[in-house]
Amino acid sequence: ASAALWMLLSIPMPGATHEPDAPEIESSIAATIGQTLEPITRPAGFDWRIDVGLIGSFGARELMVATMGVVFGVEDAEDDATPLATKLREAKKPNGSPVYGVRTGLAILAFFVLACQCMSTVAAIRRETGGLRWPAFVIGYTYALGYVAAVLVYQVSGLLGIP
């Protein structure tokens, strides 16, 4: 999964234009998919990197950390080897504010608690029910519930002054 993700982060999206100031990863296939999802997930505090991580983690929740490691490893390939936790803490928006804070972490946790992020579970549901209707329902309803919870947690924690 990590090798496939690395490939999708390294291959430019056909027809994508690369801005001179932006890292090359931002015009990759995976980044383009994440950037397409970002307007939908922004109310939950998610950016394109987290969106790519959520897609990569559908195989298993544990892949979220590996996916973020690949994203930040490809993005900062020329830099020295800095631990992922440090890279996440030091990531900055163009205005200098942190990209990820406690609110974002809480929102991700809320999403993962409720969303069905396990391909093997979906496969088992399909095998047991003999069709695609129930697996589609489980994915749709748990993702919607997880998204709503993530948005609520992110927005309410912002109102409470949590960074």
Order of alpha helices (4+ residues) and beta strands (2+ residues): alpha-alpha-alpha-alpha-alpha-alpha-alpha-alpha
